[in-house]
Amino acid sequence: MLVNLKELLPQAAASDYAVPCFNVFGYEDACAVVEAAEAVNKPVILACNKDVADFYGVETAAAMLLPLAHKSSVPVCLHLDHTYEEDIVYRALKAGFSSVMFDGSQLPLDENIARTRAVADVAHALGASVEGEIGSVPYDEGRDHIKSIFTEPEDAARFAKESGADCVAISVGNVHRLTEPTCTIDFGRLDRIANMVDIPLVIHGTSGIRDEDMEVLKRTRVSKFNIGTCLRQALGHNLRDFMNEEPQKFDRIYFMKKAMPFVKEEAIRNFKLLS
């Protein structure tokens, strides 16, 4: 069933578990993630990032993924990840995304709040949810223009109060696209943010966070963890191995079917970690 973040995150923020948000890049890995969610009987968020939006277009992405959400036996949120342009956000909402992220993290605070508020007004009128970001979570590779700015608790509190966002992503030492868990989380900063912000918190860059830190984080007001790199590794490494083992074969579906169980297994691992 299709849901939005407002139906998933408040309860998670008040409890000792969190909801995984998996970045998916096509039909096959999305199927594996939904199968994993059904296997553990947990809700899940399917996210499309900027690469997917640019490659497929949000309309095609929605047409590909919405049937998976509607047919699923567990709640599924279809979420548009980091998006900097309102026109793409509005196209995604029109196409059926049940949640969007307007990323104003590179903007001055006043402009971030104002533009997020405008997006939230439209999204809420359509029954969708909105995520924002305060501070700026850096990238290990691929987004050199993105700043690295720790979230200031006072800014996060003002954003939560004025922007209309349903949840807010924060920067507390987490980093996008790390291939190893090497982040150092500033738990003191997180505690100060959690004490001042009354909407659910979001952590991006989960693949770079140690399991023992995840155990602590899920018990805070962090209710959503964005997960991408470890799934891409599960797909890419296994797909490469299978293709090297059978170089005479070339059928895409043949190889994807062989690799998808490893994506499902990695998704289940994350579900268990966040439960």
Secondary structure, 3 states (H helix, E strand, C coil): CEECHHHCHHHHHCCCCCEEEEECCCHHHHHHHHHHHHHHCCCEEEEECHHHHHHHCHHHHHHHHHHHHHHCCCCEEEEEEEECCHHHHHHHHHHCCCEEEECCCCCCHHHHHHHHHHHHHHHHHCCCEEEEEECECCECCCCCCCCCECCCHHHHHHHHHHCCCCEEEECCCCCECCCCCCCCCCHHHHHHHHHHCCCCEEECCHHHCCHHHHHHHCCCCEEEEEECHHHHHHHHHHHHHHHHHCCCCCCHHHHHHHHHHHHHHHHHHHHHHHC
